[in-house]
Amino acid sequence: MTRRMALQLPNETLEVIFGDLPPATLAILSRVSDRFNGVAERLLYTSPVITDVITPTSPSPVKTLWWCNAMQRRGREYLLQTTVKKLCIRWQTNPGHQQGGSGSEPQACPLYLLNACEWLGEVLPRLVGLESLEIWLGPANLLPAHELERLLQHPQYHLQQRGPSTGVPIIKPMHAIERVLWNCRFPYLRSCSLGAEWKRGVQPYTPVLTNFLSTLASLRHLRVADLVDRSSLDSLSPNQLPPCNTLTQLNSFRGPAGAAASLIPGRPVQYLALTGHDSDLHEFNLERMTRGSVPLKSLDLSAMSIRTMLLQNISLNFGCVETLRVRLALRHTLHFAESGIRILTGLSRVLSAFSQLSHLDLSPTGLDAYGVGRTDLSEELGVCKEWSRACPTLRKVTFPSLIEWVLIEEAGGMEGSGAVWKCAEVAASTRGGSPTRF
């Protein structure tokens, strides 16, 4: 195809051709002509993914600031409002960097982060057509409260940044994620993932975060930080939680148990993944998590170690779940009269409380000293048969060995009477050794 022929193609055809190209190639095409520039830019800015590594020698999220500058410099409201559908911004520290070094740059880092949060707070409200948002501000979330108050009075902060709508710096103390989102309204947002970390001594949350969540009328999927000492929603009083008539389409949630207990009542959450500590799964939180407007279908407990006694309490509250993914804490919870995978037969009594369970996924449990994660097809088959007697609805089991067993009904037989357990597949394992296939 000649250049003249390419330039004669309609924009819709060019968009299809350019759609599978990497960002670096699109950047080159954007310099070919005005038409190519328009098509390539729309694709480049549809789903930007920005990752900044914050170090003492690079204390500012440079890539994020470049993107903010590009958005402000363009001045094309149509592009900002209709093209950007997905946005992912992640700030993280260098794992190899040791904190607490000497020099002036580490002390200047918090000011740069605060200024970057303000700039993001100016740009994001323009992206009203956004459908998916992922923001993880890493070190900016953990600024100490006393340090933040000092920075808000810093002359450089007043000179460099202005508020999104008032034209003056935002000097009111608020958490970093709130400083970014406080003026945002996303009527079409369906998926939201927030790294809203919190720990003792940092700037506490204000109602800004929950007010933002309350405006998301189309939100279906919500995820908050995995590793937190205390959830942002836990730290708010009941009158600061999102009103019951908001988030009416919320279908899935991943986050700490306390936040789940606050959000689920009255909302149609069917897919739940919990993070944090198993001590947060006490009776009060479990009971509140059962108050959703629809029954829970899927429960993922792979981010915490679950004892058998706790799993029994969970079964009493979530007996209607159809899919259960769990990482078992076996050392102090099961009877070790059996060895290898057979020690899992002790779960039969617990599984009998699940009236609709069809898929039990134990793959997060992993290998241990008792041989639970080792492959033994005959023992796994025996466990499947015993579990299916205790839980007649069980149709699929994924063992710690990553082997998946499926209950298949034989043709012409009644359900359950002519069914046989068959090894369906073995997932690729990164635990060492080559995966076995059957």
C-alpha positions as CSV (number, residue, x, y, z in Angstrom):
1,M,0.0,0.0,0.0
2,T,1.4,3.4,-1.0
3,R,1.4,6.4,1.2
4,R,-1.2,8.1,-1.1
5,M,-3.5,5.1,-0.8
6,A,-3.1,5.0,3.0
7,L,-4.0,8.7,3.3
8,Q,-7.2,8.1,1.3
9,L,-8.5,5.5,3.7
10,P,-11.3,6.7,6.0
11,N,-10.5,7.3,9.6
12,E,-12.6,4.3,10.8
13,T,-10.4,2.0,8.6
14,L,-7.2,3.6,9.9
15,E,-8.4,3.1,13.5
16,V,-8.9,-0.6,12.9
17,I,-5.5,-1.0,11.3
18,F,-3.7,1.0,14.1
19,G,-5.7,-0.7,16.8
20,D,-3.3,-3.5,17.5
21,L,-0.1,-1.5,17.2
22,P,2.1,-0.8,20.3
23,P,2.2,2.7,21.8
24,A,5.7,3.3,20.5
25,T,4.6,2.7,16.9
26,L,1.5,4.8,17.3
27,A,3.8,7.7,18.5
28,I,5.7,7.4,15.3
29,L,2.6,7.3,13.1
30,S,1.2,10.4,14.9
31,R,4.1,12.4,13.2
32,V,3.3,11.2,9.6
33,S,0.4,13.5,8.9
34,D,-2.4,15.4,10.5
35,R,-4.9,12.6,9.7
36,F,-2.6,10.0,11.1
37,N,-2.0,12.2,14.1
38,G,-5.7,12.4,14.9
39,V,-6.2,8.7,14.7
40,A,-3.1,7.7,16.5
41,E,-3.7,10.2,19.3
42,R,-7.2,8.9,20.0
43,L,-5.8,5.4,20.3
44,L,-2.8,6.5,22.5
45,Y,-5.1,8.4,24.9
46,T,-7.9,5.8,25.1
47,S,-6.2,3.6,27.7
48,P,-3.0,5.2,29.1
49,V,-1.0,3.1,31.6
50,I,1.5,5.2,33.6
51,T,3.9,3.8,36.1
52,D,6.3,6.0,38.1
53,V,9.1,4.8,40.4
54,I,9.8,7.3,43.2
55,T,13.3,7.4,44.6
56,P,15.4,10.1,46.4
57,T,17.2,10.8,43.1
58,S,13.9,10.9,41.2
59,P,11.4,12.2,43.8
60,S,8.7,13.3,41.4
61,P,6.3,11.1,39.3
62,V,7.7,12.4,36.0
63,K,5.6,10.3,33.6
64,T,2.4,11.3,35.4
65,L,3.4,15.0,35.2
66,W,4.2,14.7,31.5
67,W,0.8,13.2,30.9
68,C,-1.0,15.9,32.9
69,N,0.9,18.6,30.9
70,A,-0.1,17.0,27.6
71,M,-3.7,16.9,28.7
72,Q,-3.7,20.5,29.7
73,R,-1.8,21.7,26.7
74,R,-4.1,20.1,24.2
75,G,-7.2,22.1,25.1
76,R,-9.5,19.7,23.2
77,E,-12.4,19.1,25.4
78,Y,-13.9,16.6,23.0
79,L,-10.8,14.5,23.2
80,L,-10.6,14.6,26.9
81,Q,-14.3,13.9,27.5
82,T,-14.9,11.1,24.9
83,T,-11.6,9.4,24.1
84,V,-10.1,8.5,27.4
85,K,-12.0,5.4,28.6
86,K,-9.5,3.7,30.8
87,L,-6.8,5.2,33.0
88,C,-4.2,3.5,35.1
89,I,-1.7,5.5,37.2
90,R,0.7,3.8,39.6
91,W,3.3,5.3,41.9
92,Q,5.7,3.0,43.6
93,T,9.0,3.0,45.4
94,N,12.1,1.2,44.2
95,P,12.2,-2.1,46.2
96,G,16.0,-1.9,46.3
97,H,16.1,1.6,47.8
98,Q,16.8,1.9,51.5
99,Q,14.8,4.7,53.1
100,G,16.3,7.1,55.5
101,G,19.4,8.1,53.6
102,S,21.1,11.4,53.9
103,G,20.8,14.3,51.5
104,S,18.3,17.0,50.7
105,E,16.3,15.2,47.9
106,P,14.5,12.7,50.2
107,Q,13.2,15.6,52.3
108,A,11.9,17.3,49.1
109,C,10.1,14.2,47.9
110,P,6.9,14.8,49.9
111,L,6.5,18.2,48.4
112,Y,6.8,16.9,44.9
113,L,4.2,14.2,45.5
114,L,1.8,16.7,47.0
115,N,2.2,19.0,43.9
116,A,1.7,16.0,41.6
117,C,-1.5,15.1,43.5
118,E,-2.8,18.6,42.9
119,W,-2.0,18.5,39.2
120,L,-3.8,15.2,38.9
121,G,-6.8,16.8,40.7
122,E,-6.9,19.4,38.0
123,V,-6.8,17.1,35.0
124,L,-9.0,14.1,36.1
125,P,-12.3,16.0,36.4
126,R,-12.1,16.7,32.7
127,L,-12.3,13.0,31.8
128,V,-16.0,12.7,32.3
129,G,-16.3,9.8,29.8
130,L,-14.0,7.6,31.9
131,E,-15.2,4.0,32.3
132,S,-12.3,2.4,34.2
133,L,-10.0,4.1,36.7
134,E,-7.0,2.6,38.6
135,I,-5.0,4.9,40.8
136,W,-2.3,3.7,43.2
137,L,-0.3,6.6,44.7
138,G,2.0,4.4,46.8
139,P,4.3,6.7,48.9
140,A,2.0,9.7,48.6
141,N,-0.7,7.8,50.6
142,L,1.6,7.4,53.6
143,L,2.7,11.0,54.2
144,P,2.6,11.7,58.0
145,A,-0.1,14.1,59.1
146,H,2.3,16.5,60.7
147,E,4.5,16.5,57.6
148,L,1.5,17.2,55.4
149,E,0.4,20.2,57.5
150,R,3.9,21.6,57.2
151,L,4.0,21.1,53.4
152,L,0.6,22.9,53.0
153,Q,2.2,26.0,54.3
154,H,5.4,25.7,52.2
155,P,6.0,28.6,49.9
156,Q,6.9,26.3,47.0
157,Y,3.5,24.6,47.3
158,H,1.6,27.9,47.0
159,L,3.7,29.0,44.0
160,Q,3.6,25.8,42.0
161,Q,0.0,24.5,42.4
162,R,-3.5,25.9,42.2
163,G,-6.8,24.2,43.1
164,P,-8.9,22.7,40.3
165,S,-11.8,25.1,40.4
166,T,-11.0,27.8,42.9
167,G,-7.7,29.0,41.4
168,V,-6.0,28.9,44.8
169,P,-4.0,26.1,46.5
170,I,-6.0,23.5,48.4
171,I,-4.7,24.0,52.0
172,K,-7.3,21.8,53.7
173,P,-5.6,18.6,55.0
174,M,-6.9,15.5,53.2
175,H,-5.5,12.1,52.2
176,A,-3.5,11.9,48.9
177,I,-6.2,9.9,47.1
178,E,-8.8,12.4,48.2
179,R,-6.7,15.3,47.0
180,V,-6.8,13.7,43.5
181,L,-10.5,12.7,43.4
182,W,-12.3,15.4,45.4
183,N,-13.6,17.3,42.4
184,C,-14.2,14.3,40.1
185,R,-17.5,13.1,38.7
186,F,-17.5,10.1,36.5
187,P,-21.1,9.2,35.5
188,Y,-20.0,6.3,33.2
189,L,-17.3,4.8,35.5
190,R,-17.9,1.0,35.8
191,S,-14.6,-0.2,37.4
192,C,-12.6,1.6,40.1
193,S,-9.4,0.4,41.8
194,L,-7.9,2.6,44.5
195,G,-4.7,2.1,46.4
196,A,-6.0,4.0,49.4
197,E,-3.4,2.8,51.9
198,W,-3.6,4.0,55.5
199,K,-1.6,3.4,58.6
200,R,-1.2,5.0,62.0
201,G,0.2,8.5,62.0
202,V,-0.6,9.4,58.4
203,Q,-3.3,11.9,57.3
204,P,-6.7,10.5,58.2
205,Y,-9.5,10.2,55.8
206,T,-12.2,12.7,55.4
207,P,-15.7,12.3,53.9
208,V,-14.2,13.2,50.5
209,L,-13.6,9.6,49.5
210,T,-17.0,8.4,50.4
211,N,-18.6,11.4,48.7
212,F,-16.7,10.5,45.5
213,L,-17.9,6.9,45.7
214,S,-21.5,8.1,46.2
215,T,-21.4,9.9,42.9
216,L,-20.5,6.8,40.8
217,A,-24.0,5.8,39.7
218,S,-22.7,3.3,37.1
219,L,-20.0,1.6,39.2
220,R,-20.1,-2.2,39.1
221,H,-16.6,-3.2,40.3
222,L,-14.7,-1.7,43.2
223,R,-11.3,-2.6,44.6
224,V,-9.4,-0.9,47.4
225,A,-5.9,-1.4,48.7
226,D,-4.9,-5.0,49.6
227,L,-2.3,-4.2,52.3
228,V,-3.6,-1.7,54.8
229,D,-3.5,-1.4,58.5
230,R,-7.0,0.0,58.5
231,S,-9.4,0.5,55.7
232,S,-10.4,4.0,54.6
233,L,-14.0,3.0,55.1
234,D,-13.3,1.5,58.5
235,S,-11.9,4.8,59.7
236,L,-15.1,6.7,58.9
237,S,-18.1,7.0,61.2
238,P,-21.4,5.5,60.1
239,N,-22.8,8.9,59.0
240,Q,-19.8,9.3,56.7
241,L,-20.4,6.1,54.8
242,P,-21.9,6.1,51.2
243,P,-25.7,6.4,51.6
244,C,-27.8,3.3,51.0
245,N,-29.3,4.7,47.8
246,T,-25.8,5.0,46.1
247,L,-23.7,2.4,44.4
248,T,-26.9,0.6,43.5
249,Q,-25.2,-1.3,40.6
250,L,-22.1,-2.5,42.6
251,N,-21.6,-6.2,41.6
252,S,-18.1,-7.0,42.8
253,F,-15.9,-5.8,45.6
254,R,-12.3,-6.6,46.6
255,G,-10.9,-5.2,49.8
256,P,-10.7,-5.5,53.6
257,A,-13.4,-7.2,55.5
258,G,-14.4,-4.0,57.4
259,A,-14.9,-2.1,54.2
260,A,-17.0,-5.0,52.8
261,A,-19.1,-5.1,55.9
262,S,-19.8,-1.3,55.4
263,L,-20.5,-1.4,51.7
264,I,-22.4,-4.7,51.0
265,P,-25.7,-4.1,53.1
266,G,-28.5,-3.2,50.6
267,R,-26.3,-3.5,47.5
268,P,-26.3,-6.2,44.8
269,V,-22.8,-7.5,45.5
270,Q,-22.4,-11.1,44.1
271,Y,-18.6,-11.4,43.8
272,L,-16.5,-10.8,46.9
273,A,-12.8,-11.0,47.5
274,L,-11.5,-10.2,51.0
275,T,-8.0,-9.1,51.9
276,G,-6.2,-8.3,55.2
277,H,-6.2,-10.4,58.3
278,D,-8.4,-13.4,59.2
279,S,-9.1,-11.7,62.6
280,D,-11.3,-9.2,60.7
281,L,-13.7,-12.0,59.8
282,H,-15.5,-11.9,63.1
283,E,-19.2,-12.5,63.6
284,F,-20.2,-8.8,63.3
285,N,-18.5,-8.3,60.0
286,L,-19.7,-11.7,58.6
287,E,-23.3,-11.0,59.5
288,R,-23.2,-7.5,57.9
289,M,-21.8,-9.0,54.7
290,T,-24.8,-11.2,54.4
291,R,-27.2,-8.2,54.1
292,G,-26.7,-7.6,50.4
293,S,-29.8,-7.2,48.2
294,V,-28.9,-10.4,46.3
295,P,-27.2,-13.6,47.5
296,L,-23.5,-13.9,47.2
297,K,-22.3,-16.2,44.4
298,S,-18.5,-16.1,44.7
299,L,-16.2,-15.7,47.7
300,D,-12.4,-15.4,47.3
301,L,-10.3,-15.8,50.5
302,S,-7.0,-16.5,48.7
303,A,-5.4,-13.3,50.2
304,M,-5.5,-14.6,53.8
305,S,-4.8,-17.8,55.6
306,I,-8.1,-19.4,56.7
307,R,-8.3,-21.9,59.6
308,T,-10.8,-24.7,59.5
309,M,-12.8,-23.3,62.5
310,L,-13.1,-19.9,60.7
311,L,-14.1,-21.6,57.5
312,Q,-16.9,-23.3,59.4
313,N,-18.1,-19.9,60.7
314,I,-18.0,-18.6,57.1
315,S,-20.1,-21.6,55.9
316,L,-22.8,-20.7,58.4
317,N,-23.1,-17.2,57.0
318,F,-22.4,-17.9,53.3
319,G,-23.9,-21.3,52.7
320,C,-25.4,-20.1,49.4
321,V,-22.1,-19.4,47.6
322,E,-21.5,-21.3,44.4
323,T,-17.7,-20.7,44.1
324,L,-15.3,-20.7,47.0
325,R,-11.5,-19.9,46.6
326,V,-9.5,-20.3,49.8
327,R,-6.0,-20.5,51.1
328,L,-6.1,-23.0,54.0
329,A,-3.9,-22.6,57.1
330,L,-3.3,-26.3,57.7
331,R,-0.6,-26.4,60.3
332,H,-2.8,-26.0,63.4
333,T,-6.2,-26.7,62.1
334,L,-6.6,-30.2,60.6
335,H,-6.2,-33.7,62.2
336,F,-3.0,-35.3,61.0
337,A,-3.9,-38.9,61.5
338,E,-3.9,-39.0,57.7
339,S,-1.0,-38.0,55.5
340,G,-0.7,-36.2,52.2
341,I,-3.8,-34.9,50.5
342,R,-6.0,-37.3,52.6
343,I,-5.8,-34.8,55.5
344,L,-8.2,-32.6,53.6
345,T,-11.0,-35.1,54.2
346,G,-11.5,-33.3,57.5
347,L,-13.2,-30.5,55.5
348,S,-16.2,-32.8,54.7
349,R,-18.1,-31.5,57.7
350,V,-17.5,-27.9,56.8
351,L,-18.5,-28.4,53.1
352,S,-21.7,-30.0,54.1
353,A,-23.0,-26.6,55.2
354,F,-22.6,-25.2,51.7
355,S,-26.0,-25.9,50.0
356,Q,-25.1,-24.6,46.5
357,L,-21.3,-24.9,46.3
358,S,-20.3,-26.1,42.8
359,H,-16.6,-25.1,42.6
360,L,-14.0,-25.4,45.4
361,D,-10.6,-23.9,44.6
362,L,-7.8,-24.7,46.9
363,S,-5.0,-23.8,44.5
364,P,-3.8,-20.8,46.7
365,T,-3.0,-23.2,49.6
366,G,0.2,-24.4,47.9
367,L,2.8,-26.9,49.0
368,D,3.5,-27.7,52.7
369,A,5.5,-30.1,54.8
370,Y,2.6,-32.6,55.0
371,G,2.4,-33.2,51.3
372,V,-0.9,-31.5,50.7
373,G,0.3,-29.8,47.6
374,R,1.9,-32.9,46.0
375,T,0.3,-34.7,43.1
376,D,-1.4,-38.0,44.0
377,L,-4.3,-38.7,41.6
378,S,-5.7,-41.6,43.5
379,E,-5.8,-39.8,46.8
380,E,-7.3,-36.7,45.2
381,L,-10.0,-38.8,43.6
382,G,-10.8,-40.3,46.9
383,V,-11.1,-36.9,48.5
384,C,-13.4,-35.7,45.7
385,K,-15.7,-38.7,46.2
386,E,-15.9,-38.0,50.0
387,W,-16.5,-34.3,49.5
388,S,-19.3,-34.9,47.0
389,R,-21.1,-37.1,49.5
390,A,-20.9,-34.3,52.0
391,C,-21.8,-31.6,49.5
392,P,-24.0,-33.1,46.7
393,T,-23.9,-29.8,44.6
394,L,-20.0,-29.9,44.2
395,R,-19.0,-30.3,40.6
396,K,-15.5,-29.0,40.4
397,V,-12.4,-29.1,42.7
398,T,-9.0,-27.5,42.2
399,F,-6.4,-28.9,44.5
400,P,-3.3,-27.3,45.9
401,S,-1.4,-29.3,43.3
402,L,-3.2,-27.2,40.7
403,I,-5.0,-30.3,39.3
404,E,-8.6,-29.7,38.5
405,W,-11.2,-32.4,38.9
406,V,-14.7,-32.2,37.3
407,L,-17.8,-34.3,38.0
408,I,-19.2,-35.5,34.7
409,E,-22.6,-36.9,34.3
410,E,-22.8,-40.1,32.2
411,A,-25.3,-40.1,29.4
412,G,-28.7,-41.5,30.3
413,G,-27.9,-41.6,34.0
414,M,-29.7,-39.6,36.8
415,E,-27.8,-36.6,38.2
416,G,-25.4,-37.9,40.8
417,S,-26.1,-41.6,40.2
418,G,-24.0,-42.1,37.0
419,A,-21.6,-39.3,37.6
420,V,-17.8,-39.8,37.7
421,W,-14.9,-37.6,38.8
422,K,-12.4,-37.0,36.0
423,C,-9.1,-35.1,36.0
424,A,-9.7,-32.3,33.6
425,E,-6.4,-30.4,33.4
426,V,-3.3,-29.3,35.2
427,A,-2.5,-25.6,35.4
428,A,1.1,-24.5,34.7
429,S,2.9,-24.2,38.0
430,T,5.6,-21.8,38.9
431,R,6.4,-23.6,42.2
432,G,9.2,-25.5,40.6
433,G,9.4,-28.4,38.2
434,S,7.5,-29.0,35.0
435,P,3.7,-29.3,35.0
436,T,2.3,-32.7,34.4
437,R,-0.5,-33.2,31.8
438,F,-3.0,-36.0,31.7
